[in-house]
Amino acid sequence: MFESWDSWLSFRDKKKLEERYFHSKQVEEFLAEVIATARDRVESISKGQQYWRAQLGCSDDPCYDFDGQIVGYNAVPYPTARMKPLCAKTSEGRINPKGIPCLYLSTDEKTAISEVRPWVGCYVTVAQFQILKDLTVVDCSCGEIDPISTSVYDLDKLWKFKEPGPEEATKVVWRWIDMSFSEPIERNDNTADYVPTQIIAELFKTNGFDGIKYKSLFNNGCNLALYDINSATQIGDGKVLQVTKIDVDSKRIYPPF
């Protein structure tokens, strides 16, 4: 178990600001503790289980008149090849480095659509995927602290007046890890922000896990990132949906009263 609740913060800052490819003794000890405590967060996914994946946009199917002239287009789902990531076009992310793709899936259709961050009026291609073999993943979302009810920025307040014991500290560290994977990607993000979670993801991969499960901050479902993009396959042709409404809720941060 972790001795200090803020060990994630120390690891994160060291990897973002001080060192990148070399691991200091402090970092090695932290990563060893992550793997040791990850054994309590293992989830088995059986062959045949189904998940959802969404992509912004769709394909255009031309419509012809009697003279063979194009008079319009119908919205049709992307082809199956388009619904999987391509190595050459894989961008930097919180789990995968540039050029090393992961297959991102969601536990339900609404969560998959929410994760691509659509806008009202846009088209989204949605398809179901089926797991092709038994998998073992690290479930970062299984901690006792609910990521939705307490934000990342509230964590330091949990133990403001006392230092938690190892069991409580471990819960908080894993809460940080889950929230760090869940945090949405911004176009103007510094890619150094991705380094800590990429290291954790690669740590799980090199220790024999098939992927990571983590909470969605856009919906009540969870996301699944699989290292082997061929460990799941699309079922059917998918469908095209048009977003008609986006619900937004909020809570006051400042002023507090």
N, C-alpha and C positions, 0 to 999 in steps of 0.2 A: 504493500500500500504506500501511497504518497505521504510523506511527512509534512509537507507544506502545501496548502491549498493554492498558492500562487506560483507553483513550479511551472505550470503551463505558460504563464506570463514571462517568466525568466527565459524559458526555452524559446518562445516566440520572438522575443526582443533580440536574443543573441543571434538567432538565425536570420533575422531581418536586417540587423544593424551592425553585427560584429563579424560573423563568420558564415560561410555558405557551404562549402564542400567538405571541410574538415570538421569532425565532431570532437569537441573538448570532452574531458572526463565528466564534467557536469552534465553535458548533453547526453553522453553515452549512458550515464546512470538514469537519466530521465527516460530515455527510450527503452531501456531494459525494464523499467517499472511500468511503462505503457504496455509492453508485451505481456508482462506478468499479470497485470490486472485485466488485460483484454480477454484472458481465458474465461473470465466470469461473464463475458458479453458475447459469447459465440452463439450464432444462430445458424441452424441448418435449413437450407432451402432445397426442397425436393424437386427432382426432375418432373416437369409437367406443370409446375406452378406458373401462373400467368401474371404479367405486369403490363404497364402502359408506357408508351413513349409518344411524345409530341414534337413537332417541328413547325416553326412559323412558316406560313405560306402553303402553296399547293402547286400542282402542275396545271397547265392550260391545255385543254383538248379542243382543237379547232372545230367549228361548225361550218359546213359548206352549203351553198345554195345549189340549185339545179345545174348551174353553169360551172360548178367546181370552184367558185370563188369563196374565200373565207368571209363569213358574215358575222362572226363572233366566236366566243370561246366559252367552254364549260369548265368549271372548277372540278378537278379530279385529284385524288390523293397522289402524293409523291410515290414514285416506284419504290420497291422494297430496298433497292441498293442505296437510295437517297436517305432512307430512314436509319442508316447506320453511319457512324463517323468514319471519315477517311483519314488515314495517317498523314497524308501530305497536307491536309487542310485542318488538322486538329490544332486549335488554339490553346493558349495557356489557360489553366483552370485551377481551382483550389485542390483538386485531386490529381489531375494529370498535367505533366509538363508538356510543352509544345511538341507536337509530333508523336506523342505516345497516347493514343486514344483510350478512353474508357467508354463503356456502354452505360449510359444513364437511363434508368427506368424508374417508374413510380408505382406505388401500390394501388392507385386508382386513377381513373381518367381525369378527374377534375384537378388533382395534384399535378399530373403530367402537363396539363394545359397551363396551369398557373406558373409552373417552373420556367416556361419559355417567355414569360412576362409579356403577354399579348396586350393589345389595346382594343378598344371598342371598334368594331367594324372589320377587324383583320381576319384573315382566314388561317386556320390551323389544321395541319394534317395529323391525325391521331391514329395509332395502331396498337394492337395488342401483341405482346411478345411472350413466347413460351420458353421456359428454362429447359435446356437440352440435357443437363446432367446434374447430379446432386452437387450442391455447392455448400461451402462453409464461409460465412461472412462475419465480420465484427459489427455488432449492433451498437453503434454509439448512442442510439436514441433510447436505450433501455434504462437510463438512470432515473432515480427517484425524483429529481428536481425537474419540473415540467418546463421545457424551453419556451413555451408560449406564454406562461404566466409570469415568468421572470426573465427580463432581458439580460444580455451579456453585461451591460453596464451596471446592473444591480448586484452582480456577484460579489464585488468587493464589500458591499454593505452587509452581506450575510454574516461576515465574521469580523465586523469592524471593532467590536469590543472584546473579542476573545479569539484565541487561536484554536481552530477545530482539531480534533483528534485525527489519526490516520484514516479511519473509516469515512468520516465526514469530508476530510480533505480529498480523498479519492473520488467521492461523488462530485465534488466541485470541479476537479481537474477534468473529469470525463464530461461534465456539463460544458466546460469550455471547449473541449475537443468537438463535441457534437455541434455546438453553436458555430464554431469556426468553419466546419464543413458546410453548414446550412446557410451561412451568410451569402447573400446574392452577389454575383459578379457585376462589377460596374465597368463601363468602357474606359473610364479614366483611372482605374485601379493601377497602383504600382505593382508590377509583377513580383516584386520582393514580398508583397503581402501573401502570395500564394506559397512561398517556400516552406513555412512550417507545416502546413497541412499536406503538402506534397511529400514531405519527408515522412510524416506519419503514415500516409497512404502507401508509400513504398516500403515502409517497415512492415506493414501488414502483409503486403504482397510477398516480400522475401521470406516471411515466416509461414508461408503456405496457405494464407487465406485467399479466397477467390474475389473478395470485394468488401464494400463498406455499406452499411445501412445507416441513414441519418435522417433527422427530422426535416420536414419542409416548413419553412417560415411563411410560405404563401398559403398553405392549406393545412388541414389536420392530418394529412397522410404522411408517408415517409418516402424517401428516395433510396435507390439502390444503384451503386456504382460498381460495375463488374470489370475487372482487369482484362479478361478475355472477351473481346467483343463478339466472338463466335459461340459464347456459352448460352446464347439465347437467340431465337429466330422469330421473325414476324409471322403472325397468323393472319392469313387473308390479305386483302388489298388495302385495309385501312379505310378511313373516311375523312371527309372535309367538314369542318365546323366553322361557323362564323361567330365570333365573340359578340354578344349583344349587351353584356353588362359586366362590370367589375365592382365588387363590393370592397369598400375600404373602411376600416375602423381604426380608432386611435385612442391613445391615453395621454394625458398631460404630463410632460416632463419638467417644463419650467414655464412660469413659476410653479412651485409645488402646491401652492394653496390659492 
